[in-house]
Amino acid sequence: MKIKAQHIFLVIAASALSALLMSCSVGNTESSDGGTSATSSTAPTAAATTAETTAATTAQTTTVTTAEQTTTATESVTTTTETDLPETDEPEAPPQTTPAVPSQSSAPEKKPWKETEHIEELYVNTLCYSRARAEIGSLIVNVYYANEKVKVVAETDTGYYKLDNGEYIHSDFLNGGIYLVFTTSSSAYRAAPIPEKLPEDTDKVLEYYDPRLALDYASRQWDSGMGHCAAFAQACMAAGGIHGLTDIGSTPLYNQLLASGLGYAIKLERGHERYVVAPEEAFPGDILFYYCPIEDCMVHTAVYNGLTKDGYVKAYAHNLEDDGQSALWYYRLCPDGCIVQIDTLALFSFYRNPDVMREPDNPPTLSVTTKDSSGYFEWDADFLYSNSELVVLNEKGKEVYRGMMGTDKENSLMFYSTEKYTAYIEMQIGKDIVVKSNEVTFNVEKAAVKPRS
């Protein structure tokens, strides 16, 4: 009987020890490096399930702490370490616990700008960066190159476009238009001959190129320092809607334009005092090239911006920077350093966009300010024109002054008679359209003394 009692006692003790060990195995176990490891995800056996149920009724509560939240859970609940969780997901709260506090990263992003849906495929007009937010100085995400096509899904009130990948690019660097594909031959660095005469048909239509957009880009980027002269011209044309032209140099760009079917080239005259005279066919937004006869190539590129009141060319340019507001200085010596005189320039004249070459909705506005015997004239227009004239009539309606103003926007005159005058501006769009401004009547209080002839 004693033996049986001892046997029974040993069996009971073994069962208790087994239950205790089974209970201890349910929670977290210490890994070899001192960290906490999660229990296996393998489905438990029936015996293990019974043991877990028994252990759950007697388990003590403990506090589980992470970097972003604190919850209270029982030892019977299998816990997962923070490093096992996806970075963008919040951990699920254990049952019967206090509510989890959302982390800062889960809060919705605050956008201090407004977005409006805008679905369109556009082209990158020059090397630029996309940003994580629609703000200047935001984190740079990717680099984009000229002529890349992107899909826009929205525009912001901060001047950015939102792409379908969530990135933002400033609207200055994206435009619509046409994409051209060119091949560069082995003679790409030898300029094609400059035509001496105009082609028979110069009145073709080119709807894709908007010189207004090209010149707007030029006015903002001429001193940006991004790219050489041909790259700048290429970016201006891309802003105007022509994509696919390379920016690898003035000569390839000139050759590509000649082969593009977008317009025609003509030789320019050299004016006096190192200035350039443009032909009647020239229109703002056309492209200028300097030709070196020794190298047989184009050595400089600029964007034509109309005429001064003296009839000389104005142009925007990089490298040899020019703001497009005064007469283009004529570089008599080749800027490539071969010390040869430059006598020839070429103008590539685009076929005209009918939306540009039409009667404008709003006429130009003229204002006049007088002081003693002088009058100051200032005018502006929201359309492109190739030339203009200032006209002044006396009180009898006789024309006392008519002077060419080019695309300048101001002028001063001296008056030699104290009377009432009327002035207006006539602006020429191409060859056939003349637009008249408002008429301004003004009085001259003091007459100037005529110089002796």
Contacts in CASP RR format, 6 or more apart in sequence:
PFRMAT RR
TARGET T0000
AUTHOR 0000-0000-0000
METHOD contacts of the structure
MODEL  1
MKIKAQHIFLVIAASALSALLMSCSVGNTESSDGGTSATSSTAPTAAATT
AETTAATTAQTTTVTTAEQTTTATESVTTTTETDLPETDEPEAPPQTTPA
VPSQSSAPEKKPWKETEHIEELYVNTLCYSRARAEIGSLIVNVYYANEKV
KVVAETDTGYYKLDNGEYIHSDFLNGGIYLVFTTSSSAYRAAPIPEKLPE
DTDKVLEYYDPRLALDYASRQWDSGMGHCAAFAQACMAAGGIHGLTDIGS
TPLYNQLLASGLGYAIKLERGHERYVVAPEEAFPGDILFYYCPIEDCMVH
TAVYNGLTKDGYVKAYAHNLEDDGQSALWYYRLCPDGCIVQIDTLALFSF
YRNPDVMREPDNPPTLSVTTKDSSGYFEWDADFLYSNSELVVLNEKGKEV
YRGMMGTDKENSLMFYSTEKYTAYIEMQIGKDIVVKSNEVTFNVEKAAVK
PRS
19 51 0 8 1.000
19 54 0 8 1.000
22 48 0 8 1.000
22 51 0 8 1.000
22 52 0 8 1.000
22 54 0 8 1.000
22 55 0 8 1.000
23 51 0 8 1.000
23 54 0 8 1.000
23 55 0 8 1.000
23 58 0 8 1.000
23 59 0 8 1.000
26 39 0 8 1.000
26 51 0 8 1.000
26 52 0 8 1.000
26 55 0 8 1.000
26 56 0 8 1.000
26 75 0 8 1.000
26 76 0 8 1.000
27 39 0 8 1.000
27 75 0 8 1.000
27 76 0 8 1.000
27 78 0 8 1.000
27 79 0 8 1.000
28 36 0 8 1.000
28 37 0 8 1.000
28 38 0 8 1.000
28 39 0 8 1.000
28 79 0 8 1.000
29 36 0 8 1.000
29 37 0 8 1.000
29 39 0 8 1.000
30 36 0 8 1.000
30 37 0 8 1.000
31 37 0 8 1.000
36 79 0 8 1.000
36 81 0 8 1.000
37 81 0 8 1.000
38 78 0 8 1.000
38 79 0 8 1.000
38 80 0 8 1.000
38 81 0 8 1.000
38 84 0 8 1.000
39 78 0 8 1.000
44 52 0 8 1.000
52 76 0 8 1.000
55 75 0 8 1.000
55 76 0 8 1.000
56 74 0 8 1.000
56 76 0 8 1.000
59 74 0 8 1.000
59 75 0 8 1.000
59 76 0 8 1.000
60 75 0 8 1.000
61 72 0 8 1.000
61 73 0 8 1.000
61 74 0 8 1.000
61 75 0 8 1.000
62 72 0 8 1.000
62 73 0 8 1.000
62 74 0 8 1.000
62 75 0 8 1.000
63 70 0 8 1.000
63 71 0 8 1.000
63 72 0 8 1.000
64 70 0 8 1.000
64 71 0 8 1.000
64 72 0 8 1.000
64 73 0 8 1.000
64 79 0 8 1.000
66 82 0 8 1.000
66 91 0 8 1.000
67 82 0 8 1.000
68 101 0 8 1.000
68 103 0 8 1.000
68 104 0 8 1.000
69 91 0 8 1.000
69 100 0 8 1.000
69 101 0 8 1.000
69 103 0 8 1.000
71 93 0 8 1.000
71 94 0 8 1.000
71 97 0 8 1.000
71 98 0 8 1.000
71 100 0 8 1.000
72 97 0 8 1.000
72 98 0 8 1.000
73 79 0 8 1.000
73 94 0 8 1.000
73 97 0 8 1.000
77 94 0 8 1.000
77 95 0 8 1.000
79 94 0 8 1.000
80 91 0 8 1.000
82 91 0 8 1.000
85 91 0 8 1.000
88 105 0 8 1.000
90 100 0 8 1.000
90 102 0 8 1.000
90 103 0 8 1.000
90 106 0 8 1.000
91 100 0 8 1.000
93 99 0 8 1.000
93 100 0 8 1.000
111 133 0 8 1.000
111 134 0 8 1.000
112 135 0 8 1.000
113 134 0 8 1.000
113 135 0 8 1.000
113 156 0 8 1.000
113 157 0 8 1.000
113 158 0 8 1.000
113 160 0 8 1.000
114 156 0 8 1.000
114 157 0 8 1.000
115 134 0 8 1.000
115 154 0 8 1.000
115 155 0 8 1.000
115 156 0 8 1.000
115 162 0 8 1.000
116 154 0 8 1.000
116 155 0 8 1.000
116 156 0 8 1.000
116 157 0 8 1.000
117 153 0 8 1.000
117 154 0 8 1.000
118 152 0 8 1.000
118 153 0 8 1.000
118 154 0 8 1.000
118 155 0 8 1.000
118 161 0 8 1.000
119 151 0 8 1.000
119 152 0 8 1.000
119 153 0 8 1.000
120 151 0 8 1.000
120 152 0 8 1.000
120 176 0 8 1.000
121 149 0 8 1.000
121 150 0 8 1.000
121 151 0 8 1.000
121 152 0 8 1.000
121 176 0 8 1.000
122 149 0 8 1.000
122 150 0 8 1.000
122 152 0 8 1.000
122 161 0 8 1.000
122 174 0 8 1.000
122 175 0 8 1.000
122 176 0 8 1.000
123 147 0 8 1.000
123 148 0 8 1.000
123 149 0 8 1.000
123 150 0 8 1.000
123 174 0 8 1.000
123 175 0 8 1.000
123 176 0 8 1.000
123 177 0 8 1.000
123 179 0 8 1.000
123 238 0 8 1.000
123 241 0 8 1.000
123 243 0 8 1.000
124 144 0 8 1.000
124 145 0 8 1.000
124 146 0 8 1.000
124 147 0 8 1.000
124 148 0 8 1.000
124 149 0 8 1.000
124 150 0 8 1.000
124 169 0 8 1.000
124 173 0 8 1.000
124 174 0 8 1.000
124 238 0 8 1.000
125 146 0 8 1.000
125 173 0 8 1.000
125 174 0 8 1.000
125 175 0 8 1.000
125 217 0 8 1.000
125 235 0 8 1.000
125 238 0 8 1.000
125 239 0 8 1.000
125 240 0 8 1.000
125 241 0 8 1.000
125 243 0 8 1.000
126 146 0 8 1.000
126 173 0 8 1.000
126 221 0 8 1.000
126 226 0 8 1.000
126 231 0 8 1.000
126 234 0 8 1.000
126 235 0 8 1.000
126 238 0 8 1.000
127 143 0 8 1.000
127 144 0 8 1.000
127 145 0 8 1.000
127 146 0 8 1.000
127 226 0 8 1.000
127 227 0 8 1.000
128 143 0 8 1.000
128 144 0 8 1.000
128 169 0 8 1.000
128 170 0 8 1.000
128 173 0 8 1.000
129 140 0 8 1.000
129 141 0 8 1.000
129 142 0 8 1.000
129 143 0 8 1.000
129 144 0 8 1.000
129 169 0 8 1.000
130 140 0 8 1.000
130 141 0 8 1.000
130 142 0 8 1.000
130 143 0 8 1.000
130 144 0 8 1.000
130 163 0 8 1.000
130 167 0 8 1.000
130 168 0 8 1.000
130 169 0 8 1.000
131 137 0 8 1.000
131 138 0 8 1.000
131 139 0 8 1.000
131 140 0 8 1.000
131 141 0 8 1.000
131 160 0 8 1.000
131 167 0 8 1.000
131 168 0 8 1.000
131 169 0 8 1.000
132 138 0 8 1.000
132 139 0 8 1.000
132 140 0 8 1.000
132 141 0 8 1.000
132 167 0 8 1.000
132 168 0 8 1.000
133 139 0 8 1.000
133 168 0 8 1.000
134 156 0 8 1.000
134 158 0 8 1.000
134 159 0 8 1.000
134 160 0 8 1.000
134 162 0 8 1.000
134 168 0 8 1.000
135 158 0 8 1.000
138 168 0 8 1.000
141 167 0 8 1.000
142 167 0 8 1.000
144 150 0 8 1.000
144 169 0 8 1.000
144 173 0 8 1.000
146 234 0 8 1.000
146 235 0 8 1.000
146 238 0 8 1.000
146 243 0 8 1.000
146 244 0 8 1.000
146 247 0 8 1.000
147 179 0 8 1.000
147 238 0 8 1.000
147 243 0 8 1.000
147 244 0 8 1.000
149 179 0 8 1.000
150 163 0 8 1.000
150 164 0 8 1.000
150 169 0 8 1.000
150 174 0 8 1.000
151 163 0 8 1.000
151 164 0 8 1.000
152 161 0 8 1.000
152 162 0 8 1.000
152 163 0 8 1.000
152 164 0 8 1.000
152 174 0 8 1.000
153 162 0 8 1.000
153 163 0 8 1.000
153 164 0 8 1.000
153 166 0 8 1.000
154 161 0 8 1.000
154 162 0 8 1.000
155 161 0 8 1.000
155 162 0 8 1.000
155 171 0 8 1.000
156 162 0 8 1.000
156 168 0 8 1.000
159 170 0 8 1.000
159 171 0 8 1.000
160 168 0 8 1.000
160 169 0 8 1.000
160 170 0 8 1.000
160 171 0 8 1.000
161 168 0 8 1.000
161 169 0 8 1.000
161 170 0 8 1.000
161 171 0 8 1.000
161 174 0 8 1.000
162 168 0 8 1.000
163 169 0 8 1.000
172 217 0 8 1.000
172 220 0 8 1.000
175 213 0 8 1.000
175 238 0 8 1.000
175 239 0 8 1.000
175 240 0 8 1.000
175 241 0 8 1.000
175 243 0 8 1.000
176 241 0 8 1.000
176 243 0 8 1.000
177 208 0 8 1.000
177 240 0 8 1.000
177 241 0 8 1.000
177 242 0 8 1.000
177 243 0 8 1.000
178 208 0 8 1.000
178 241 0 8 1.000
178 242 0 8 1.000
178 243 0 8 1.000
179 243 0 8 1.000
179 244 0 8 1.000
180 242 0 8 1.000
180 243 0 8 1.000
180 244 0 8 1.000
180 245 0 8 1.000
180 256 0 8 1.000
180 260 0 8 1.000
180 262 0 8 1.000
181 244 0 8 1.000
182 244 0 8 1.000
182 245 0 8 1.000
182 246 0 8 1.000
182 256 0 8 1.000
182 259 0 8 1.000
182 260 0 8 1.000
184 246 0 8 1.000
184 248 0 8 1.000
184 252 0 8 1.000
188 251 0 8 1.000
188 252 0 8 1.000
188 255 0 8 1.000
189 251 0 8 1.000
189 252 0 8 1.000
189 297 0 8 1.000
190 251 0 8 1.000
190 296 0 8 1.000
190 297 0 8 1.000
191 251 0 8 1.000
191 254 0 8 1.000
191 255 0 8 1.000
191 289 0 8 1.000
191 291 0 8 1.000
191 296 0 8 1.000
191 297 0 8 1.000
191 298 0 8 1.000
192 254 0 8 1.000
192 255 0 8 1.000
192 258 0 8 1.000
194 265 0 8 1.000
194 266 0 8 1.000
194 267 0 8 1.000
194 291 0 8 1.000
194 344 0 8 1.000
194 346 0 8 1.000
195 264 0 8 1.000
195 265 0 8 1.000
195 266 0 8 1.000
195 267 0 8 1.000
196 267 0 8 1.000
197 266 0 8 1.000
198 264 0 8 1.000
198 266 0 8 1.000
198 281 0 8 1.000
199 264 0 8 1.000
202 264 0 8 1.000
202 281 0 8 1.000
202 349 0 8 1.000
202 351 0 8 1.000
203 351 0 8 1.000
203 352 0 8 1.000
204 263 0 8 1.000
204 351 0 8 1.000
205 351 0 8 1.000
205 352 0 8 1.000
205 353 0 8 1.000
205 354 0 8 1.000
206 262 0 8 1.000
206 263 0 8 1.000
206 350 0 8 1.000
206 351 0 8 1.000
206 352 0 8 1.000
206 353 0 8 1.000
207 353 0 8 1.000
207 354 0 8 1.000
207 355 0 8 1.000
208 241 0 8 1.000
208 242 0 8 1.000
208 353 0 8 1.000
209 237 0 8 1.000
209 240 0 8 1.000
209 241 0 8 1.000
209 242 0 8 1.000
209 262 0 8 1.000
209 350 0 8 1.000
209 353 0 8 1.000
210 240 0 8 1.000
210 241 0 8 1.000
210 353 0 8 1.000
210 355 0 8 1.000
210 356 0 8 1.000
211 240 0 8 1.000
211 283 0 8 1.000
211 284 0 8 1.000
211 285 0 8 1.000
211 286 0 8 1.000
211 350 0 8 1.000
211 353 0 8 1.000
211 356 0 8 1.000
211 384 0 8 1.000
212 240 0 8 1.000
212 356 0 8 1.000
212 383 0 8 1.000
212 384 0 8 1.000
213 239 0 8 1.000
213 240 0 8 1.000
213 241 0 8 1.000
214 236 0 8 1.000
214 237 0 8 1.000
214 239 0 8 1.000
214 240 0 8 1.000
214 241 0 8 1.000
214 285 0 8 1.000
214 303 0 8 1.000
215 236 0 8 1.000
215 284 0 8 1.000
215 285 0 8 1.000
215 303 0 8 1.000
215 305 0 8 1.000
215 316 0 8 1.000
215 384 0 8 1.000
216 239 0 8 1.000
217 235 0 8 1.000
217 236 0 8 1.000
217 239 0 8 1.000
217 240 0 8 1.000
218 232 0 8 1.000
218 236 0 8 1.000
218 303 0 8 1.000
218 305 0 8 1.000
218 316 0 8 1.000
218 324 0 8 1.000
219 316 0 8 1.000
219 324 0 8 1.000
221 232 0 8 1.000
221 235 0 8 1.000
221 236 0 8 1.000
222 232 0 8 1.000
222 316 0 8 1.000
222 317 0 8 1.000
222 318 0 8 1.000
222 321 0 8 1.000
222 322 0 8 1.000
222 323 0 8 1.000
222 324 0 8 1.000
223 321 0 8 1.000
223 323 0 8 1.000
224 318 0 8 1.000
225 318 0 8 1.000
226 232 0 8 1.000
226 235 0 8 1.000
227 247 0 8 1.000
227 318 0 8 1.000
228 247 0 8 1.000
228 249 0 8 1.000
228 318 0 8 1.000
228 319 0 8 1.000
229 250 0 8 1.000
229 300 0 8 1.000
229 301 0 8 1.000
229 302 0 8 1.000
229 317 0 8 1.000
229 318 0 8 1.000
229 319 0 8 1.000
229 320 0 8 1.000
230 247 0 8 1.000
230 248 0 8 1.000
230 249 0 8 1.000
230 250 0 8 1.000
230 252 0 8 1.000
230 253 0 8 1.000
230 301 0 8 1.000
231 247 0 8 1.000
231 249 0 8 1.000
231 318 0 8 1.000
232 301 0 8 1.000
232 303 0 8 1.000
232 316 0 8 1.000
232 317 0 8 1.000
232 318 0 8 1.000
233 247 0 8 1.000
233 253 0 8 1.000
233 287 0 8 1.000
233 301 0 8 1.000
233 302 0 8 1.000
233 303 0 8 1.000
234 245 0 8 1.000
234 246 0 8 1.000
234 247 0 8 1.000
234 253 0 8 1.000
235 247 0 8 1.000
236 285 0 8 1.000
236 303 0 8 1.000
236 316 0 8 1.000
237 245 0 8 1.000
237 287 0 8 1.000
238 244 0 8 1.000
238 245 0 8 1.000
242 262 0 8 1.000
245 253 0 8 1.000
245 256 0 8 1.000
245 257 0 8 1.000
245 260 0 8 1.000
246 252 0 8 1.000
246 253 0 8 1.000
246 256 0 8 1.000
247 253 0 8 1.000
249 298 0 8 1.000
249 301 0 8 1.000
250 289 0 8 1.000
250 290 0 8 1.000
250 297 0 8 1.000
250 298 0 8 1.000
250 299 0 8 1.000
250 300 0 8 1.000
250 301 0 8 1.000
251 297 0 8 1.000
251 298 0 8 1.000
253 287 0 8 1.000
253 298 0 8 1.000
253 301 0 8 1.000
254 265 0 8 1.000
254 289 0 8 1.000
254 298 0 8 1.000
254 301 0 8 1.000
254 346 0 8 1.000
254 348 0 8 1.000
257 263 0 8 1.000
257 265 0 8 1.000
257 287 0 8 1.000
257 348 0 8 1.000
258 265 0 8 1.000
258 348 0 8 1.000
262 350 0 8 1.000
262 351 0 8 1.000
263 348 0 8 1.000
263 349 0 8 1.000
263 350 0 8 1.000
263 351 0 8 1.000
264 348 0 8 1.000
264 349 0 8 1.000
265 346 0 8 1.000
265 347 0 8 1.000
265 348 0 8 1.000
265 349 0 8 1.000
266 279 0 8 1.000
266 281 0 8 1.000
266 346 0 8 1.000
266 347 0 8 1.000
266 349 0 8 1.000
267 344 0 8 1.000
267 345 0 8 1.000
267 346 0 8 1.000
267 347 0 8 1.000
268 276 0 8 1.000
268 277 0 8 1.000
268 278 0 8 1.000
268 279 0 8 1.000
268 288 0 8 1.000
268 313 0 8 1.000
268 344 0 8 1.000
268 345 0 8 1.000
268 346 0 8 1.000
268 347 0 8 1.000
269 276 0 8 1.000
269 277 0 8 1.000
269 279 0 8 1.000
270 276 0 8 1.000
270 277 0 8 1.000
270 330 0 8 1.000
270 343 0 8 1.000
270 345 0 8 1.000
271 277 0 8 1.000
271 312 0 8 1.000
271 330 0 8 1.000
274 329 0 8 1.000
274 330 0 8 1.000
274 331 0 8 1.000
274 332 0 8 1.000
275 310 0 8 1.000
275 312 0 8 1.000
275 313 0 8 1.000
275 327 0 8 1.000
275 328 0 8 1.000
275 329 0 8 1.000
275 330 0 8 1.000
276 288 0 8 1.000
276 312 0 8 1.000
276 313 0 8 1.000
276 328 0 8 1.000
276 330 0 8 1.000
276 345 0 8 1.000
277 311 0 8 1.000
277 312 0 8 1.000
277 313 0 8 1.000
278 304 0 8 1.000
278 306 0 8 1.000
278 307 0 8 1.000
278 311 0 8 1.000
278 313 0 8 1.000
278 347 0 8 1.000
279 347 0 8 1.000
280 431 0 8 1.000
281 347 0 8 1.000
281 349 0 8 1.000
282 304 0 8 1.000
282 306 0 8 1.000
282 313 0 8 1.000
282 347 0 8 1.000
282 349 0 8 1.000
282 386 0 8 1.000
283 304 0 8 1.000
283 306 0 8 1.000
283 349 0 8 1.000
283 350 0 8 1.000
283 352 0 8 1.000
283 384 0 8 1.000
283 386 0 8 1.000
283 430 0 8 1.000
284 304 0 8 1.000
284 305 0 8 1.000
284 306 0 8 1.000
284 384 0 8 1.000
284 386 0 8 1.000
284 407 0 8 1.000
285 303 0 8 1.000
285 304 0 8 1.000
285 305 0 8 1.000
285 350 0 8 1.000
286 303 0 8 1.000
286 304 0 8 1.000
286 347 0 8 1.000
286 348 0 8 1.000
286 349 0 8 1.000
286 350 0 8 1.000
287 301 0 8 1.000
287 302 0 8 1.000
287 303 0 8 1.000
287 304 0 8 1.000
287 347 0 8 1.000
287 348 0 8 1.000
288 301 0 8 1.000
288 302 0 8 1.000
288 303 0 8 1.000
288 304 0 8 1.000
288 313 0 8 1.000
288 315 0 8 1.000
288 328 0 8 1.000
288 345 0 8 1.000
288 346 0 8 1.000
288 347 0 8 1.000
288 348 0 8 1.000
289 298 0 8 1.000
289 300 0 8 1.000
289 301 0 8 1.000
289 345 0 8 1.000
289 346 0 8 1.000
289 347 0 8 1.000
289 348 0 8 1.000
290 298 0 8 1.000
290 299 0 8 1.000
290 300 0 8 1.000
290 301 0 8 1.000
290 331 0 8 1.000
290 334 0 8 1.000
290 335 0 8 1.000
290 342 0 8 1.000
290 344 0 8 1.000
290 345 0 8 1.000
291 297 0 8 1.000
291 298 0 8 1.000
291 299 0 8 1.000
291 342 0 8 1.000
291 344 0 8 1.000
291 345 0 8 1.000
291 346 0 8 1.000
292 298 0 8 1.000
292 299 0 8 1.000
292 334 0 8 1.000
292 336 0 8 1.000
292 338 0 8 1.000
292 340 0 8 1.000
292 342 0 8 1.000
293 340 0 8 1.000
293 343 0 8 1.000
293 344 0 8 1.000
294 334 0 8 1.000
294 338 0 8 1.000
294 340 0 8 1.000
295 334 0 8 1.000
295 336 0 8 1.000
295 338 0 8 1.000
298 346 0 8 1.000
299 334 0 8 1.000
299 335 0 8 1.000
299 336 0 8 1.000
299 342 0 8 1.000
300 317 0 8 1.000
300 319 0 8 1.000
300 320 0 8 1.000
300 331 0 8 1.000
300 335 0 8 1.000
301 317 0 8 1.000
302 315 0 8 1.000
302 316 0 8 1.000
302 317 0 8 1.000
302 322 0 8 1.000
302 328 0 8 1.000
303 315 0 8 1.000
303 316 0 8 1.000
303 317 0 8 1.000
304 313 0 8 1.000
304 314 0 8 1.000
304 315 0 8 1.000
304 347 0 8 1.000
305 314 0 8 1.000
305 315 0 8 1.000
305 316 0 8 1.000
305 324 0 8 1.000
305 325 0 8 1.000
305 407 0 8 1.000
306 313 0 8 1.000
306 314 0 8 1.000
306 386 0 8 1.000
306 406 0 8 1.000
306 407 0 8 1.000
307 313 0 8 1.000
307 314 0 8 1.000
307 386 0 8 1.000
307 387 0 8 1.000
307 404 0 8 1.000
307 406 0 8 1.000
307 407 0 8 1.000
308 314 0 8 1.000
308 326 0 8 1.000
308 327 0 8 1.000
308 406 0 8 1.000
308 408 0 8 1.000
309 403 0 8 1.000
309 404 0 8 1.000
309 405 0 8 1.000
309 406 0 8 1.000
309 408 0 8 1.000
309 411 0 8 1.000
310 327 0 8 1.000
311 404 0 8 1.000
311 406 0 8 1.000
312 327 0 8 1.000
312 328 0 8 1.000
313 327 0 8 1.000
313 328 0 8 1.000
314 324 0 8 1.000
314 325 0 8 1.000
314 326 0 8 1.000
314 327 0 8 1.000
314 328 0 8 1.000
314 407 0 8 1.000
315 322 0 8 1.000
315 324 0 8 1.000
315 328 0 8 1.000
316 322 0 8 1.000
316 323 0 8 1.000
316 324 0 8 1.000
317 324 0 8 1.000
317 328 0 8 1.000
320 331 0 8 1.000
320 335 0 8 1.000
322 328 0 8 1.000
322 329 0 8 1.000
330 342 0 8 1.000
331 342 0 8 1.000
332 341 0 8 1.000
332 342 0 8 1.000
333 339 0 8 1.000
333 340 0 8 1.000
333 341 0 8 1.000
333 342 0 8 1.000
334 340 0 8 1.000
334 341 0 8 1.000
334 342 0 8 1.000
352 430 0 8 1.000
356 383 0 8 1.000
356 384 0 8 1.000
356 429 0 8 1.000
357 429 0 8 1.000
357 430 0 8 1.000
357 433 0 8 1.000
358 429 0 8 1.000
358 433 0 8 1.000
359 429 0 8 1.000
359 433 0 8 1.000
359 435 0 8 1.000
360 381 0 8 1.000
360 382 0 8 1.000
360 383 0 8 1.000
360 429 0 8 1.000
360 435 0 8 1.000
362 382 0 8 1.000
362 383 0 8 1.000
363 381 0 8 1.000
363 435 0 8 1.000
363 436 0 8 1.000
363 437 0 8 1.000
363 438 0 8 1.000
364 379 0 8 1.000
364 380 0 8 1.000
364 381 0 8 1.000
364 425 0 8 1.000
364 427 0 8 1.000
364 435 0 8 1.000
364 437 0 8 1.000
364 438 0 8 1.000
365 379 0 8 1.000
365 380 0 8 1.000
365 381 0 8 1.000
365 437 0 8 1.000
365 438 0 8 1.000
366 377 0 8 1.000
366 378 0 8 1.000
366 379 0 8 1.000
366 423 0 8 1.000
366 424 0 8 1.000
366 425 0 8 1.000
366 437 0 8 1.000
366 438 0 8 1.000
366 439 0 8 1.000
366 440 0 8 1.000
367 377 0 8 1.000
367 378 0 8 1.000
367 379 0 8 1.000
367 440 0 8 1.000
368 375 0 8 1.000
368 376 0 8 1.000
368 377 0 8 1.000
368 378 0 8 1.000
368 423 0 8 1.000
368 440 0 8 1.000
368 442 0 8 1.000
369 375 0 8 1.000
369 376 0 8 1.000
369 378 0 8 1.000
370 376 0 8 1.000
370 442 0 8 1.000
370 443 0 8 1.000
370 444 0 8 1.000
370 445 0 8 1.000
372 445 0 8 1.000
372 446 0 8 1.000
373 414 0 8 1.000
373 415 0 8 1.000
373 416 0 8 1.000
373 444 0 8 1.000
373 445 0 8 1.000
373 446 0 8 1.000
373 447 0 8 1.000
373 448 0 8 1.000
374 412 0 8 1.000
374 413 0 8 1.000
374 414 0 8 1.000
374 415 0 8 1.000
374 448 0 8 1.000
375 412 0 8 1.000
375 413 0 8 1.000
375 414 0 8 1.000
375 415 0 8 1.000
375 442 0 8 1.000
375 444 0 8 1.000
376 410 0 8 1.000
376 411 0 8 1.000
376 412 0 8 1.000
377 390 0 8 1.000
377 410 0 8 1.000
377 411 0 8 1.000
377 412 0 8 1.000
377 413 0 8 1.000
377 423 0 8 1.000
378 409 0 8 1.000
378 410 0 8 1.000
379 388 0 8 1.000
379 409 0 8 1.000
379 410 0 8 1.000
379 425 0 8 1.000
379 437 0 8 1.000
380 409 0 8 1.000
381 427 0 8 1.000
381 435 0 8 1.000
383 429 0 8 1.000
383 435 0 8 1.000
384 429 0 8 1.000
385 407 0 8 1.000
385 427 0 8 1.000
385 428 0 8 1.000
385 429 0 8 1.000
385 430 0 8 1.000
385 435 0 8 1.000
386 407 0 8 1.000
386 428 0 8 1.000
386 429 0 8 1.000
386 430 0 8 1.000
387 404 0 8 1.000
387 405 0 8 1.000
387 406 0 8 1.000
387 407 0 8 1.000
387 427 0 8 1.000
387 428 0 8 1.000
388 404 0 8 1.000
388 405 0 8 1.000
388 406 0 8 1.000
388 407 0 8 1.000
388 408 0 8 1.000
388 425 0 8 1.000
388 426 0 8 1.000
388 427 0 8 1.000
388 428 0 8 1.000
389 402 0 8 1.000
389 403 0 8 1.000
389 404 0 8 1.000
389 405 0 8 1.000
389 425 0 8 1.000
389 426 0 8 1.000
390 401 0 8 1.000
390 402 0 8 1.000
390 403 0 8 1.000
390 405 0 8 1.000
390 411 0 8 1.000
390 423 0 8 1.000
390 425 0 8 1.000
391 399 0 8 1.000
391 401 0 8 1.000
391 402 0 8 1.000
391 403 0 8 1.000
391 423 0 8 1.000
391 424 0 8 1.000
391 425 0 8 1.000
391 426 0 8 1.000
392 399 0 8 1.000
392 400 0 8 1.000
392 401 0 8 1.000
392 402 0 8 1.000
392 413 0 8 1.000
392 421 0 8 1.000
392 422 0 8 1.000
392 423 0 8 1.000
393 399 0 8 1.000
393 400 0 8 1.000
393 421 0 8 1.000
393 422 0 8 1.000
393 423 0 8 1.000
394 400 0 8 1.000
394 417 0 8 1.000
394 419 0 8 1.000
394 420 0 8 1.000
394 421 0 8 1.000
395 419 0 8 1.000
395 420 0 8 1.000
395 421 0 8 1.000
395 422 0 8 1.000
397 422 0 8 1.000
400 421 0 8 1.000
401 413 0 8 1.000
405 411 0 8 1.000
405 425 0 8 1.000
414 448 0 8 1.000
415 421 0 8 1.000
415 444 0 8 1.000
415 447 0 8 1.000
415 448 0 8 1.000
416 447 0 8 1.000
416 448 0 8 1.000
416 449 0 8 1.000
416 450 0 8 1.000
417 444 0 8 1.000
417 447 0 8 1.000
418 443 0 8 1.000
418 444 0 8 1.000
418 445 0 8 1.000
418 446 0 8 1.000
418 447 0 8 1.000
419 443 0 8 1.000
419 444 0 8 1.000
420 441 0 8 1.000
420 442 0 8 1.000
420 443 0 8 1.000
421 441 0 8 1.000
421 442 0 8 1.000
421 443 0 8 1.000
421 444 0 8 1.000
422 439 0 8 1.000
422 440 0 8 1.000
422 441 0 8 1.000
422 442 0 8 1.000
423 439 0 8 1.000
423 440 0 8 1.000
423 442 0 8 1.000
424 436 0 8 1.000
424 437 0 8 1.000
424 438 0 8 1.000
424 439 0 8 1.000
424 440 0 8 1.000
425 436 0 8 1.000
425 437 0 8 1.000
426 434 0 8 1.000
426 435 0 8 1.000
426 436 0 8 1.000
426 437 0 8 1.000
427 434 0 8 1.000
427 435 0 8 1.000
427 436 0 8 1.000
427 437 0 8 1.000
428 434 0 8 1.000
428 435 0 8 1.000
429 435 0 8 1.000
END
